Amino acid sequence: MNRATSLAILISLAGAWESHAQNTVSPVVDSANLPPLNSLSSAPAPSGTLAPTPIDSGSTAPGTAYPPLLTQQFYYTNPAQGTSPDGVTHLLSQDGRFRAYGWLDAGGIYNTQQPGSGFNGPYNAVDSTTPTFNQAYLVMEMKRPENSDFGVGGRVDVLYGNDFFLAQSAGFELNRDGTRKWNSNTSMGLAMPQAYLEVGNDTLFVQVGHFYTVVGYEGVQSANNFFYSHAYSYQFAGPFTQWGGIVTWRPNSNWEVQAGPVNGWNTLDGTPNNVEFLGKAKYTSDSKDWWTSFAIITGNMPNNSALLPGIAPAVANRTRYSFLYDRKITNNVEYVFHQWLGAQQDGTSNGSTANWYGIDQYMFYTINKNWKLGGRFEWFRDEDGTRVGLTRPGNPNVPPLPGNYFSFTVGPNYSPNPNLVVRPEIRYDTYNGSAQPFDDGRKTQQLMFGVDVIVKF
């Protein structure tokens, strides 16, 4: 079955699911009555609505970012029996501690340059110019009992599709040296990005195993991102997953602090293995209309991820931090600011520190009960050409590509019911530097049109 056929089947399935969900879910509350921005809080919702459930609450994957709640959450009155608090109708019951749910995601990007290689420049996410089945994502979890002095929970995530490439770990899906192990195909494969045990209570709990990183804003899980395409800071700036342990402490309704040891970036068993520190602190205002966080990962890592010539191999400190500020400006408008930096000691040919850093900004507007509009403007500086181009095998757009990368993305999310989201977008990329990273090394800018369909189950 080719990718175009897969996409057509998914769209047909989406239509059938939409018809089913419309017969089981009650009407949507008008956007003017949305509850206040809420992340890990118990603030009551307006009368007649249900407050949004923070993503993966109870058994909270520590690396799951908190997406813009105005744009990612849909509010429903009196959800039908068998639905979750956000109104999604699931194939299996979500009433007990043992739960299973997920989504299917497929889409396509049209690149106006139509590069001969079939790759959208030096990307490692949504990188193909042909229709793509991105994710069949399944979550299986035993939720830790809430409001309990002590409890045990756990979670396993399985992903199949084009996005497997971003969720693999050395020593697990890959061999220790990063060569293929589970998957022989470079465009479709299987990964297990999370598998952890959780022990504790609502105030203090520990998670041990495999989980998403807490550093950054966008994430692997397509259903938790507003845009189909991704920011450079997601693609090239930091880790995707971690192996280790992390403690979460929530002393009150304002603060959440996380810290723990992990084994490098995307590594269960690598060459070499090094314990790193992973931590995050998040503050949410009393009014719940803004929050801010700072996350960091630091420790020794191989100094030449891009395998560039002239760099003496070594193991030296690599640090990445991420600062976020999310503000609800009005009931319908939300702004997100993300500033970040990465640094690798001994990362250049002269032995100096290689740096990459930038700023992402997002603006979201709730139009009505079915439509949300979003915009993203980003600046990514790969100062030494050591990060941009760490791509899927076969992509010819490889490092060094030093310089400044800018992109502007705009588009709506359309959700006729909680089980279905359609995400069209327009994205323009431009570059200032000594290379030509687009159109297989011939251009310094590109224009793309994309759309994908997410069906939740």
N, C-alpha and C positions, 0 to 999 in steps of 0.2 A: 504494500500500500504506500503510495507516494505522499509527500507532505500536503499537496493541494487537496488530495482526496481526504486526508485526515482532517484538514481544516473544514472542508464541506460537511463531513459527518458531524464534527463538533458543533457547527452552527445549526445544523438540523436538530441535534440533541438539545441545544440551547432553546430553540423555539418550542420544542415539546415540553421541556422543563418549565419554561415561562408559562405556558398554558396551564400546567399542573399547579404551579405555585400560585397563580392568580386565583385559583379556585380554593386555596387553603389559607391564604394570608389576609388579614384585615387591612383596612386602608391605612395609608401613611399619614403621620402627623405633619401639619404644615411646618415649613422650616422656621417660621417665626416663633414657634413654640419649642424649638430644640432645647434640650437641657444644656447647662453650661459645660464648657470644655472640662473634661474629667479624665484624669489618668490616675489609676490606682486609688480612687477615692470612693466614698460611699455617699456622696452628696445626693439628696433626693432629686428625682426628675420632676418636671411639671406634672400636674394632675392629669391622669389618663395616659401617661407614657411610661415606658420602661427606660431606665438609665442604661447607657451603653456599657456592656461588659468589657473591661480592659482585656486586650488580646491575651489569651492563654492565662487568665487569672486563675488563682488556686494553684495549679501546676504551671507556673510561669516560666517559659523558656527565657533564660536571662538575656539571651542575645536578641530577642524579638523587639525591634524598635517600636515606639509608640507612634503610629502614623497620625496624620492630621485627622482628628476625630470628626470634624465637620464634613470631611470629604470621604472618609472611609466607613463611617457608621451610618446606617439607615434606621430610622425610628418607626416602629410599628405599634399600633394599639392592640392589646389583647391578642398576642400571637396565637395561632391555632395550635392545638395539641400536637406535640411532636416537633415543634420548632424551638430554636434557641432564642435567648433574649434579644438578639438582633433581628429576629424574624426569619432566619434561614430554615427552610424545611429540609430536614436530614433524612437520608435513607434509613438510618438506624436511630434508635432511641438515644436521647442525650440526657435522660433523667437520672441515671445512676452514676456511680463513680467511674465505671468503665465506659469509655466513649470512643467512637471512631467517626471521623469526618474528613473532608478534604475538598479538592476542586480539580477541575480540568481547565487548561489554559492553552489556547492556540491562537496564532495571529500571523501577521506578515508585515514586512517593511519594504516600501518601494523607495529605492535610492535613485534619484534623478540622474546620477552619473552612470549607473549600471556598470560598476567595475567588473572587469573580466574574471577576477578571482572568485566573485560571489560573496565577498566579505565587505561589510560596511565600515571600511577603514580599520584602525587598530583597536577594535572592540573585542571584549570577551563576554558580552551580554547582548542579546538580540543582534547577533553579528551577521546573520545570513540575509541575502537579498531575496530569498525565496520563502514562501509560506512555511511556517514552522510549528510543530507541536512542541510547546515549551515545557509544560508540566502536567503530569498526572501525579497529584500530591495527596498522600494519605497520612493522616495523623491517628495514632492509636495511643490512648493515654488512660492512666488510672489517676484521677484527680486526688490530690491531697485533701483530706477533709477540711473544710473551712470552719472558722470560729471554733477551733479545737486547740487544746493544750499541746497536742502532739499528733502527728500523722505522717503517713508514708504515701508517696505517689511516684509516678514515673511517666515517661513519654518516649515514644519512638516515632520518628518521621521517615517516610520513604518517598523518594522522588524519582520519577522516570520521565525522560524527555530530553529536549535539547539543552536545558539548563543544568543537567547533571554535572557538566564540566566545572561549574562554579561551586559545587557542594562536595567535592571529593577531598579526601585526606590522605596524606602520605602514610603508608603502613596500614591502610584500611582498604579503601577502594583502589588506591594506587600502591605500587611497591614503595619500599623505603626511599628509593632514589627518585621517585616521581614518575616512573614509567608505568605503562598501563598494566592493570591487574584484573579488575572486574569487567571492564568494557573494552572491546576491541574496536568498536565503531566510534569515530570522533564526533559525530553529529547527534547521536541518540544513545542514551545510556541510563544506568541505574546508580543511585547514590542514597546513602542514609545519613542525612545531615544532622540528625539529633537522635540520641539514645541515652537518656540519663535517668538517675534515681534521685528523688527529692524527699528529704526528711526534715521535719520541723513543724512550726506553727505559723500563723499569719504574721507574727512580728519578726521571727527569726527562723530562717530555714536554709539548708544547704543543698546544693545540687552537684552531683558527681557523675561524670561521664562525658558525653559528647553533646555540645550545644552551640547555638549561634553566638557570635561575638557580641559584646555589648557596645563596641566601638562603632560609631557611624550612625547614619540615619536610614538610608534605604537598605533593603534586605533581599535574600534569595526568594522568599515566599511571595509569589506574584500577587496573591490576594491581599497582601498587606501594603502594597505600593500603589500610589496614585497613577503613575505613568507606566506605560509599556516599556519604553526605553529607560536606561539608567544613567545616573550621574557618573562622571569620571571618578568621583571620590568613592563610589561603590565598587567600580570596576577595578581600579588600579591602586588605591591608596592604602588598603588595609586587609586584614584577614576576613574570611567569610565565617569560618567555624573554629571552635577550640575543643581541645580534649583536656580535662582536668577537673577542678572543682571550684565552686564559687559560693560564697555566703552572701545572703541578702538579709539586710536588717531594715525594718520599717518602724522606727521608734514612735512616729506619730503620723498624722495624715499629710504632713508636708514633706517629710524626708524619706528617701530610699537610698541606702548605701550598699554597694556590692563590691566584693573583693575576693581574690583567690589566685592560686597558682595554676598555670596552664602550660602545656608543652608546645611552645612556639606558635606558628601560624599554620592552621589547616593541617595539623600533624598529630597522629597517634604515635607513630614510631618512625622517626626520620633519621637522616644522616647529616648532622648529629641531632641529638635530643638535648633541649635546654629548657629549664624551668623559667617561665616569665611571669610577671605580675600583670594581672588583669583587674581593673577597678573602675567603678563608676559611682558618682554621686548625683542625685536628682532632687530638685526642690520644686514643689508645686504650691502655688499661692493659695491662701485661704479662700479666695473667691473662685478658685479653679479656672480662672480665665487666662492664666499663663503658667508656663513651667520652663525650667532651664536645667541643663545637665552638663557634666564634664566627665568624659571617659578616657582611659589611657591603657595601653598595653606596652610593656617595655621589658627587654631582655636580650640575650645574645641570639643572633641568627646569622646564617651564611650571608656574606656581604655582597654576593653577585647573583641575585635572582635572575637577572636578564642574560646571564652567561656572556657578558661583553668581553671582548679581548682587552688585554692590557691591565686588568684588575687582578692583583695578587690575591689568591683565595685566602680567606680568613673567616673567623667567627667573631663578630663584634656586635656592639649594642645596636638594636633597632627599636625605635620608639615611634608610636603613633598616638596622637590624642585627637579628641573630637569634642567641640563645644557646640551646644545647641540651645536655641531660644525659640519657644513657640508661644505666640500671642494670639488670643482671640480678640480681634479688633472690634467687631460687632457680632450680632447673632449669626450673620451670614459670611463674615470675612475672617480669614485666618492667615497669619504670616509666620513663616519659619525661616530662621537664620542658622546656618551651619558653617562654622569655621574649623579647619582642621590642619594638621601638619604631620608629616612623616619624615624620619631622618634615619639614615643608615651610616654608621661609622665605617671608615675604610671602604666606602662605597664607590670611589672614583679611581681613575687610573693613577692619580698623583697621591692617593692615600687619604684624601680629605673626606669629609662627610657628604654623602649624597642627600639632597633635600627634595621633597615634594610637598606642596601645600596648596590651599585654595579656599574658596568661599562658595557655598551653594545658598541660593535664596528661593523660597517658594511662596506663592500667594494662591489662596484657594477661596472660591466664592460659591456659596450654595444658591443656585438659581431657583429651584423649586424642589418638590418632593422626589423627583426622578433625576435631576440634572445637577452636576457639580462641575465647575470650571476651574482649571488649574494652570498655573504658569511656573516655570522653573528657569532661572538664569544661573549659570555656573561659570566659575573661573578655576582652572586647574593648571598649576605650573609644575612641570617636570623639569626641574632646574638642570639636572645632569643626564637626562635621557635614560634613566634606569627603571622607569615604571610603565609608562604608556607603551603598549604593544606586547604586554605579557598575555598573549592571546591563545586561542584554540589552535592545536596543531593544524598546519595547512594554511593558516592565515599569513600572507606574505608581508603584512604591515607590522614589522617587528622592531624592537629597539636597536640602536638609539634614535629616539625621536624627541630631542629636547626642545622645550619652548613652552609657550602659553596656549592653552586650549580654552576656548569659550564655546558655550552652547546655550541656545534658547529653545525651550520646548513649551508648547501650549496645546491644550486640548481639554475636552470634557470627559467626565465619566457619566455614562447613562446606565441607570439601574431601574428597569421597570418593575422589578421585584427583588427581594434580598438574595435570591439564588443566582441572579444573572447580572453581570457587569460587562459593558462594552466600553473599550478605552481607545478611541481614535486620538491621534496626535500629529502635530507638525513639528519637526525638529531641524534646526539649522546649527551646524558646527562650523567654526572658523578657527584658524591657527596662526600664531605668530612665532616664528622661529627659523631655524636653519634647514628644516626638512620639509617634505611634502607628504603628510601622513594619509591623505585621502585619495580615492580613485587609484589605488595600487601605486602610490608614489608619484602621482602626477598633479595633485591639486592641494590647495591649502584651505578648502572649504567644501561643504557638502550640504545638500538639502534632502530630507527624507520625510516620507509620509508613512505612518504606521497605524495599525489597528489590531487589537486582539479581543478575544471573548473569553470570559471566565465563568464557568458553571460550577457552583458550589453544591456539594452533596453531603 
